[in-house]
């Protein structure tokens, strides 16, 4: 039973390290690929990672600290004041999908080493 507990602790530690590594890489990718232009000069630099989990449930959130309300508007488009719609600039969803894939691969690689 003690070996199972040790394996569980090692696995949780590996999960946390993999999640942190992938989320930091995702934030770095978003900084590089975020749109720039009118009123968005601080948007690109605002991406960061925050840890919100615990040891038993590691969780990292990639978010924009400087312009948090702009993420939804840019990703999905929005209605314009003079009528019509602003086009969507999907830049978060591709990075999210990439991070999910990388997390699964990283975790599999790390657990196979145990």
C-alpha positions as CSV (number, residue, x, y, z in Angstrom):
1,X,0.0,0.0,0.0
2,X,2.9,2.4,0.8
3,X,4.3,1.8,-2.7
4,X,0.9,2.9,-4.2
5,X,0.9,6.0,-2.1
6,X,4.4,6.8,-3.2
7,X,3.4,6.3,-6.8
8,X,0.3,8.5,-6.4
9,X,2.4,11.3,-4.9
10,X,5.0,11.1,-7.6
11,X,2.3,11.1,-10.3
12,X,0.6,14.2,-8.7
13,X,4.0,15.9,-8.6
14,X,4.6,15.1,-12.3
15,X,1.1,16.3,-13.2
16,X,1.8,19.7,-11.6
17,X,5.2,20.1,-13.2
18,X,3.8,19.2,-16.6
19,X,0.8,21.5,-16.3
20,X,3.1,24.4,-15.2
21,X,5.5,23.8,-18.1
22,X,2.8,23.6,-20.7
23,X,0.8,26.6,-19.4
24,X,3.9,28.8,-19.4
25,X,4.7,27.8,-22.9
26,X,1.1,28.6,-23.9
27,X,1.3,32.1,-22.4
28,X,4.6,32.6,-24.3
29,X,2.9,31.5,-27.5
30,X,0.0,33.8,-26.9
31,X,2.4,36.7,-26.3
32,X,3.9,36.0,-29.7
33,X,0.7,35.4,-31.7
34,X,-1.8,37.9,-30.2
35,X,-3.1,40.5,-32.5
36,X,-1.8,44.0,-32.3
37,X,-3.2,47.3,-33.5
38,X,-5.6,50.0,-32.4
39,X,-5.9,50.1,-28.7
40,X,-4.3,46.7,-28.3
41,X,-0.7,47.6,-27.6
42,X,-0.8,46.3,-24.0
43,X,-3.0,43.2,-24.8
44,X,-0.1,41.2,-26.3
45,X,2.1,41.7,-23.2
46,X,-0.6,40.9,-20.7
47,X,-0.5,37.1,-20.9
48,X,0.5,35.4,-17.7
49,X,0.0,32.2,-15.7
50,X,-1.6,31.8,-12.3
51,X,-1.6,28.7,-10.1
52,X,-5.0,28.0,-8.7
53,X,-4.8,24.4,-7.7
54,X,-3.3,22.4,-4.8
55,X,-0.9,19.5,-4.7
56,X,-3.7,17.0,-5.1
57,X,-5.3,18.9,-8.0
58,X,-2.8,21.0,-9.9
59,X,-4.4,23.8,-11.9
60,X,-2.8,26.6,-13.9
61,X,-4.8,29.4,-15.6
62,X,-3.4,31.3,-18.6
63,X,-5.1,34.8,-18.6
64,X,-4.5,38.3,-19.8
65,X,-3.9,40.6,-16.8
66,X,-3.7,43.9,-18.7
67,X,-6.8,43.6,-20.9
68,X,-9.0,40.7,-19.7
69,X,-12.2,42.0,-21.3
70,X,-10.6,42.2,-24.7
71,X,-10.0,38.4,-25.0
72,X,-13.6,37.4,-25.6
73,X,-14.2,40.3,-28.0
74,X,-11.2,39.6,-30.2
75,X,-11.6,35.8,-30.1
76,X,-15.3,35.8,-31.0
77,X,-15.9,39.2,-32.7
78,X,-18.5,41.7,-31.5
79,X,-21.1,44.2,-32.6
80,X,-19.9,47.6,-33.6
81,X,-21.3,50.9,-32.3
82,X,-22.0,52.2,-35.9
83,X,-23.6,48.9,-36.9
84,X,-22.2,45.7,-38.3
85,X,-19.8,43.3,-36.6
86,X,-16.1,43.3,-36.0
87,X,-14.4,40.2,-37.4
88,X,-13.3,37.5,-35.0
89,X,-9.5,36.9,-34.6
90,X,-9.3,33.4,-33.2
91,X,-5.9,33.3,-31.5
92,X,-6.7,31.7,-28.1
93,X,-8.5,28.5,-29.2
94,X,-5.5,27.1,-31.4
95,X,-3.1,27.7,-28.5
96,X,-5.6,26.0,-26.1
97,X,-5.8,22.9,-28.3
98,X,-2.0,22.8,-28.7
99,X,-1.6,23.0,-24.9
100,X,-4.0,20.2,-24.3
101,X,-2.2,18.0,-26.7
102,X,1.2,18.9,-25.3
103,X,0.0,18.3,-21.7
104,X,-1.2,14.8,-22.6
105,X,2.1,14.0,-24.4
106,X,4.3,15.5,-21.6
107,X,2.3,13.7,-18.8
108,X,2.5,10.3,-20.7
109,X,6.2,10.8,-21.2
110,X,6.8,11.6,-17.5
111,X,4.7,8.8,-16.1
112,X,6.3,6.2,-18.3
113,X,9.7,7.2,-16.8
114,X,8.3,6.4,-13.3
